[in-house]
């Protein structure tokens, strides 16, 4: 329409000018009857309509064949671009090929799913010992390959490679065909063709390494707390006798285990050790209804600590199971007193219950103030009875951390190899651009 209007205006101007210049009889009559102004308007309108019709006839073939012509032009341009991209890719592959041949990898690593192995039956001490041996290697791995800067740099390489593939300047199918037939290790070739899922694997490994480290810290803290309590109890070994990690069955289906079981003339005490909130500025509050709360710093609000809130239920089972065991074995009804020990001086404790929640250095005071009256012979016989029926520490299902470390290590090395290959692809492309 714009083209038709432009042509019509040009023709109108030409025709009106010629009519006014030569002043034919009809035009002269119009000028005489209507005057110069209206005459020009009438002539302009008439010749504009005529010019527009002529313009439509002139542009009709172009309008009819424009789409076909445009498709033809676009197809020609696309073929030309594909030819350029193909030649560019072939040249690119020629530059990359000798660099790939120069790479010498002795291992064909592959991605392993984390924690794929079966769980093992370990006591907490055995699991902690395994992680203690593993911890230095895991720390080194995190520092060398899974630290924030290294992970960020690897993700940037994957992102840059993705932008290269999306740029349209490389024939992706031809490049992938070359990668699939290259002399790189099999799994590296496959990963280079589909590299982007490795970003999620990298993040998962990083998170998992920190989870394993957190598990190690938790187990180690618990064992460290038990050792602190043991050292405190051993200071007064002449006043009472103690069994550590004693587990007995009080019926056909249930067992109870005490971190420490103290037999004194002032009473029998089952001691549960919790080395919680050991780092930072920590506060613990136990409400009257037995719910445990925690917060970090005075400015934060109290939050319910679901895990710690189960401690009293655990202690009730220990008391019931120990008392039932004594009654079934001796016929005597004796009281077993529960004591919860927070085995660090860091956490500030606010206890609103009647339960005994103390520090390790308060143990002797609590035991010595017991109101029961037991003979030394009774204490010794009960100790021997529990000791004779000791089932040993309970084993729990743990992941094989050593195997998982090996999997993380192999995955890390594999992603490192893939990243090295991607860097070669990117640097070669940049050199070709220059």
C-alpha positions as CSV (number, residue, x, y, z in Angstrom):
1,X,0.0,0.0,0.0
2,X,2.8,2.4,0.8
3,X,4.4,1.7,-2.6
4,X,1.1,2.2,-4.4
5,X,0.4,5.5,-2.6
6,X,3.9,6.8,-3.4
7,X,3.5,6.0,-7.1
8,X,0.0,7.5,-7.2
9,X,1.2,10.8,-5.6
10,X,4.0,11.0,-8.2
11,X,1.7,10.4,-11.1
12,X,-0.9,12.8,-9.7
13,X,1.6,15.6,-9.5
14,X,2.8,14.9,-13.0
15,X,-0.7,14.8,-14.5
16,X,-2.0,17.8,-12.7
17,X,1.1,19.8,-13.7
18,X,0.7,18.9,-17.3
19,X,-3.0,19.7,-17.3
20,X,-2.4,23.1,-15.8
21,X,0.5,23.7,-18.1
22,X,-1.3,22.9,-21.4
23,X,-4.8,23.9,-20.2
24,X,-7.0,21.8,-22.5
25,X,-10.5,23.0,-23.2
26,X,-12.1,20.9,-20.5
27,X,-9.5,22.0,-18.0
28,X,-10.0,25.7,-19.0
29,X,-13.8,25.3,-18.4
30,X,-13.2,23.9,-15.0
31,X,-10.8,26.7,-14.1
32,X,-13.4,29.2,-15.2
33,X,-16.3,27.7,-13.4
34,X,-14.6,26.6,-10.1
35,X,-11.5,28.8,-9.8
36,X,-7.9,27.7,-9.5
37,X,-8.2,26.3,-5.9
38,X,-11.0,23.9,-6.4
39,X,-9.9,23.0,-9.8
40,X,-6.5,21.8,-8.5
41,X,-8.3,19.8,-5.8
42,X,-10.6,18.1,-8.3
43,X,-7.8,17.3,-10.7
44,X,-5.6,16.0,-7.9
45,X,-8.3,13.7,-6.6
46,X,-9.1,12.3,-10.1
47,X,-5.4,11.8,-11.1
48,X,-4.6,10.3,-7.6
49,X,-7.3,7.6,-8.2
50,X,-5.9,7.0,-11.7
51,X,-2.3,6.8,-10.4
52,X,-3.3,4.4,-7.7
53,X,-4.9,2.1,-10.2
54,X,-1.8,2.2,-12.4
55,X,0.4,1.6,-9.4
56,X,-1.7,-1.5,-8.4
57,X,-1.3,-2.9,-11.9
58,X,2.4,-2.2,-11.8
59,X,3.0,-3.9,-8.4
60,X,0.6,-6.8,-8.9
61,X,3.3,-9.2,-10.2
62,X,5.6,-8.3,-7.3
63,X,2.8,-8.8,-4.8
64,X,1.8,-12.2,-6.3
65,X,5.4,-13.6,-6.4
66,X,6.9,-11.8,-3.3
67,X,6.5,-14.7,-0.9
68,X,7.9,-17.2,-3.3
69,X,10.8,-14.8,-4.1
70,X,11.4,-14.2,-0.4
71,X,11.5,-17.9,0.3
72,X,13.9,-18.4,-2.5
73,X,16.2,-15.6,-1.3
74,X,16.0,-17.0,2.3
75,X,16.8,-20.5,1.2
76,X,19.7,-19.3,-0.9
77,X,21.0,-17.4,2.1
78,X,20.5,-20.4,4.4
79,X,22.4,-22.7,2.1
80,X,25.2,-20.2,1.8
81,X,25.3,-19.9,5.6
82,X,25.3,-23.7,6.0
83,X,28.2,-24.0,3.6
84,X,30.1,-21.4,5.5
85,X,29.4,-23.1,8.9
86,X,30.3,-26.5,7.4
87,X,33.6,-25.3,6.1
88,X,34.2,-23.4,9.4
89,X,33.5,-26.6,11.4
90,X,35.7,-28.7,9.2
91,X,38.6,-26.2,9.8
92,X,37.8,-26.1,13.5
93,X,37.9,-29.9,13.7
94,X,41.3,-29.9,11.9
95,X,42.7,-27.6,14.6
96,X,41.2,-29.5,17.5
97,X,42.1,-33.0,16.3
98,X,45.9,-32.9,17.0
99,X,45.3,-31.3,20.4
100,X,43.0,-34.2,21.4
101,X,45.6,-36.7,20.2
102,X,48.2,-35.1,22.5
103,X,46.0,-35.9,25.5
104,X,47.1,-39.0,27.4
105,X,44.7,-40.4,29.9
106,X,45.4,-43.8,31.4
107,X,41.9,-44.3,32.9
108,X,38.5,-44.2,31.4
109,X,36.5,-43.0,34.4
110,X,32.7,-42.8,34.3
111,X,30.1,-41.1,36.4
112,X,29.0,-43.2,39.4
113,X,25.7,-42.7,41.2
114,X,26.4,-41.6,44.8
115,X,25.8,-44.0,47.7
116,X,24.9,-46.8,45.2
117,X,26.5,-49.5,47.4
118,X,24.7,-51.4,50.1
119,X,24.6,-50.1,53.6
120,X,26.7,-51.8,56.3
121,X,26.0,-52.7,59.9
122,X,28.3,-50.5,62.0
123,X,28.2,-49.2,65.5
124,X,28.5,-45.4,65.7
125,X,32.0,-45.8,67.0
126,X,33.0,-47.9,64.0
127,X,31.3,-45.4,61.6
128,X,33.1,-42.6,63.3
129,X,36.4,-44.4,63.1
130,X,35.9,-45.0,59.4
131,X,35.1,-41.3,58.8
132,X,38.1,-40.2,60.9
133,X,40.4,-42.1,58.6
134,X,38.6,-40.8,55.6
135,X,38.2,-37.2,56.7
136,X,41.7,-35.9,55.6
137,X,41.3,-37.3,52.1
138,X,37.8,-35.9,51.8
139,X,39.0,-32.5,53.1
140,X,41.8,-32.5,50.5
141,X,39.3,-33.4,47.7
142,X,37.0,-30.5,48.7
143,X,39.9,-28.1,48.8
144,X,41.3,-29.1,45.4
145,X,38.2,-29.9,43.4
146,X,35.0,-29.1,45.2
147,X,35.7,-25.6,46.6
148,X,33.5,-22.7,45.7
149,X,35.9,-21.1,43.2
150,X,36.7,-24.4,41.4
151,X,33.1,-25.4,41.0
152,X,32.1,-21.9,39.8
153,X,34.9,-22.0,37.2
154,X,33.9,-25.4,35.9
155,X,30.3,-24.3,35.6
156,X,31.4,-21.2,33.7
157,X,33.2,-23.5,31.2
158,X,30.1,-25.6,30.7
159,X,28.1,-22.4,30.2
160,X,30.5,-21.0,27.7
161,X,30.5,-24.2,25.7
162,X,26.7,-24.2,25.7
163,X,26.7,-20.6,24.2
164,X,29.2,-21.8,21.5
165,X,26.8,-24.6,20.5
166,X,23.8,-22.3,20.4
167,X,25.7,-19.6,18.5
168,X,24.9,-21.2,15.1
169,X,28.5,-20.8,14.1
170,X,29.4,-24.5,14.5
171,X,27.8,-27.5,12.9
172,X,26.8,-29.3,16.1
173,X,26.0,-32.6,14.5
174,X,29.3,-32.7,12.6
175,X,31.2,-31.7,15.8
176,X,29.5,-34.4,17.8
177,X,30.3,-37.0,15.1
178,X,33.9,-36.0,15.4
179,X,33.8,-36.3,19.2
180,X,32.2,-39.7,19.0
181,X,34.9,-41.0,16.7
182,X,37.9,-39.3,18.5
183,X,40.6,-41.1,20.4
184,X,39.4,-39.8,23.8
185,X,38.3,-42.4,26.4
186,X,34.8,-43.8,25.7
187,X,33.0,-42.2,28.6
188,X,34.7,-38.8,28.0
189,X,33.5,-38.9,24.3
190,X,29.9,-39.6,25.5
191,X,30.1,-36.8,28.1
192,X,31.3,-34.3,25.5
193,X,28.3,-35.0,23.3
194,X,26.0,-34.6,26.3
195,X,28.0,-32.6,28.8
196,X,25.4,-30.5,30.6
197,X,24.0,-33.1,33.1
198,X,27.5,-33.0,34.6
199,X,26.7,-29.6,36.1
200,X,24.0,-31.1,38.3
201,X,26.4,-34.0,39.2
202,X,29.0,-31.5,40.2
203,X,26.6,-29.7,42.5
204,X,25.4,-33.0,44.0
205,X,28.9,-34.2,44.7
206,X,29.8,-30.9,46.4
207,X,26.7,-31.1,48.6
208,X,27.3,-34.8,49.3
209,X,30.9,-34.2,50.4
210,X,29.7,-31.6,52.9
211,X,26.9,-34.0,54.1
212,X,29.5,-36.7,54.8
213,X,31.7,-34.2,56.6
214,X,28.7,-33.1,58.7
215,X,28.0,-36.7,59.5
216,X,31.6,-37.2,60.6
217,X,31.4,-34.1,62.8
218,X,28.1,-35.3,64.4
219,X,29.4,-38.8,65.1
220,X,32.8,-37.5,66.4
221,X,31.1,-35.0,68.6
222,X,28.9,-37.7,70.2
223,X,31.9,-39.9,70.9
224,X,33.9,-37.0,72.2
225,X,31.1,-36.2,74.6
226,X,31.0,-39.8,75.9
227,X,34.8,-39.7,76.5
228,X,34.4,-36.5,78.4
229,X,31.8,-38.1,80.6
230,X,33.9,-41.2,81.0
231,X,36.9,-39.2,82.2
232,X,34.7,-37.3,84.7
233,X,33.2,-40.5,86.1
234,X,36.6,-42.2,86.4
235,X,37.8,-39.5,88.7
236,X,35.5,-40.9,91.4
237,X,35.7,-44.6,90.5
238,X,36.3,-45.5,94.2
239,X,32.8,-44.1,95.1
240,X,30.8,-46.1,92.5
241,X,31.2,-48.5,89.6
242,X,30.2,-47.8,86.0
243,X,29.4,-49.7,82.8
244,X,29.8,-47.9,79.5
245,X,27.8,-48.7,76.4
246,X,25.9,-51.5,78.1
247,X,23.0,-52.9,76.2
248,X,20.6,-55.5,77.6
249,X,17.3,-57.1,76.4
250,X,14.4,-56.5,78.8
251,X,12.0,-58.7,76.8
252,X,12.0,-60.9,73.7
253,X,11.8,-58.0,71.3
254,X,13.3,-54.9,73.0
255,X,16.7,-53.7,74.2
256,X,17.9,-50.6,75.9
257,X,21.4,-49.2,75.8
258,X,23.0,-46.7,78.3
259,X,25.9,-44.5,77.5
260,X,26.9,-45.0,81.1
261,X,25.2,-47.0,83.9
262,X,26.3,-46.0,87.4
263,X,25.9,-48.3,90.4
264,X,26.3,-46.5,93.7
265,X,25.1,-46.9,97.2
266,X,23.1,-43.7,96.6
267,X,21.2,-45.2,93.7
268,X,21.4,-46.5,90.1
269,X,21.8,-43.9,87.4
270,X,21.4,-44.3,83.6
271,X,23.2,-41.5,81.9
272,X,22.5,-40.3,78.4
273,X,25.3,-38.1,76.9
274,X,24.4,-35.4,74.3
275,X,27.1,-33.2,72.9
276,X,24.7,-30.9,71.1
277,X,25.1,-27.2,70.3
278,X,28.9,-27.4,70.8
279,X,29.9,-24.6,68.5
280,X,29.0,-21.0,68.3
281,X,26.8,-18.9,70.6
282,X,24.1,-21.5,71.4
283,X,21.2,-21.6,73.8
284,X,19.0,-24.5,74.9
285,X,15.6,-24.2,76.7
286,X,13.6,-27.1,77.9
287,X,10.0,-26.1,78.6
288,X,7.8,-27.6,81.4
289,X,6.1,-29.9,78.9
290,X,9.5,-31.4,77.9
291,X,9.8,-29.7,74.5
292,X,13.4,-28.7,73.7
293,X,14.0,-25.3,72.0
294,X,17.2,-23.9,70.5
295,X,18.5,-20.6,69.2
296,X,21.8,-19.1,68.1
297,X,22.3,-15.8,69.9
298,X,20.0,-13.8,72.1
299,X,18.5,-11.9,69.1
300,X,17.0,-15.0,67.5
301,X,13.6,-16.5,68.3
302,X,13.4,-19.9,69.9
303,X,12.9,-22.8,67.5
304,X,11.6,-26.3,68.4
305,X,14.4,-28.8,68.3
306,X,12.5,-31.9,67.2
307,X,15.5,-34.3,67.5
308,X,16.4,-33.2,71.0
309,X,12.8,-33.3,72.1
310,X,12.9,-37.1,71.7
311,X,15.6,-37.4,74.5
312,X,13.2,-37.7,77.4
313,X,11.2,-40.5,75.5
314,X,14.5,-42.3,75.0
315,X,15.4,-41.9,78.7
316,X,12.0,-43.2,79.8
317,X,12.6,-46.4,77.8
318,X,16.0,-46.8,79.3
319,X,14.6,-46.4,82.8
320,X,11.6,-48.8,82.2
321,X,13.8,-51.4,80.4
322,X,16.5,-51.3,83.1
323,X,14.0,-51.5,86.0
324,X,12.1,-54.4,84.3
325,X,15.4,-56.2,83.7
326,X,16.4,-55.9,87.4
327,X,12.9,-57.0,88.5
328,X,12.8,-60.0,86.2
329,X,16.3,-61.1,87.1
330,X,16.3,-60.5,90.9
331,X,12.7,-60.0,91.9
332,X,13.6,-56.7,93.5
333,X,11.9,-53.4,92.5
334,X,14.6,-50.8,92.3
335,X,14.6,-47.3,90.9
336,X,16.9,-46.3,88.0
337,X,17.4,-42.5,87.9
338,X,17.7,-40.8,84.5
339,X,20.4,-38.2,84.0
340,X,21.0,-36.2,80.8
341,X,24.5,-34.7,80.4
342,X,25.2,-31.9,77.9
343,X,28.9,-32.7,77.3
344,X,30.1,-29.2,76.5
345,X,30.4,-25.9,78.3
346,X,29.3,-23.9,75.2
347,X,25.6,-24.3,75.2
348,X,23.6,-22.2,77.7
349,X,20.9,-24.4,79.3
350,X,17.6,-23.2,80.7
351,X,15.7,-26.2,82.1
352,X,12.1,-25.7,83.3
353,X,11.4,-29.4,84.0
354,X,12.2,-31.8,86.9
355,X,14.5,-33.8,84.8
356,X,18.2,-33.7,85.6
357,X,20.0,-32.0,82.8
358,X,23.6,-31.2,83.8
359,X,27.2,-30.6,82.7
360,X,29.8,-33.4,83.1
361,X,31.4,-31.7,86.1
362,X,28.1,-31.9,88.0
363,X,27.8,-35.7,87.8
364,X,29.5,-36.5,91.1
365,X,27.3,-34.0,92.9
366,X,24.1,-35.5,91.4
367,X,25.2,-39.1,92.2
368,X,26.4,-38.4,95.7
369,X,23.1,-36.7,96.6
370,X,21.1,-39.7,95.6
371,X,18.6,-40.8,98.3
372,X,18.5,-44.5,97.7
373,X,20.3,-46.8,100.1
374,X,22.0,-49.8,98.4
375,X,24.7,-52.0,99.8
376,X,28.0,-52.4,98.1
377,X,27.3,-56.0,97.5
378,X,24.0,-55.1,95.8
379,X,25.8,-52.6,93.5
380,X,28.4,-55.2,92.6
381,X,25.9,-57.9,91.9
382,X,23.8,-55.7,89.7
383,X,26.9,-54.5,87.9
384,X,27.9,-58.1,87.2
385,X,24.4,-59.0,86.2
386,X,24.2,-56.2,83.6
387,X,27.7,-57.0,82.4
388,X,26.9,-60.7,82.0
389,X,23.9,-59.9,79.8
390,X,25.6,-57.2,77.8
391,X,24.7,-57.5,74.1
392,X,27.3,-55.0,73.0
393,X,26.7,-51.7,71.3
394,X,23.9,-51.7,68.8
395,X,24.9,-51.6,65.1
396,X,23.0,-49.3,62.8
397,X,22.8,-49.1,59.0
398,X,25.5,-46.7,57.7
399,X,26.5,-46.0,54.1
400,X,29.9,-47.3,53.1
401,X,31.6,-43.9,53.3
402,X,34.9,-45.3,51.9
403,X,33.2,-46.6,48.8
404,X,31.2,-43.3,48.4
405,X,34.5,-41.3,48.7
406,X,35.9,-43.4,45.9
407,X,32.9,-42.7,43.8
408,X,33.1,-39.0,44.5
409,X,36.8,-39.0,43.7
410,X,36.3,-40.9,40.4
411,X,33.4,-38.5,39.4
412,X,35.5,-35.5,40.2
413,X,38.4,-36.7,38.1
414,X,36.1,-37.6,35.3
415,X,34.5,-34.1,35.3
416,X,38.0,-32.6,35.4
417,X,38.9,-34.6,32.3
418,X,35.7,-33.4,30.5
419,X,36.3,-29.8,31.6
420,X,39.8,-30.0,30.2
421,X,38.5,-31.2,26.9
422,X,35.9,-28.4,26.8
423,X,38.6,-25.8,27.5
424,X,40.5,-27.2,24.5
425,X,37.4,-26.8,22.3
426,X,36.8,-23.3,23.6
427,X,40.4,-22.1,23.3
428,X,40.7,-23.5,19.8
429,X,37.6,-21.7,18.7
430,X,38.8,-18.4,20.2
431,X,42.2,-18.8,18.4
432,X,40.3,-19.5,15.1
433,X,38.3,-16.3,15.6
434,X,41.5,-14.3,15.9
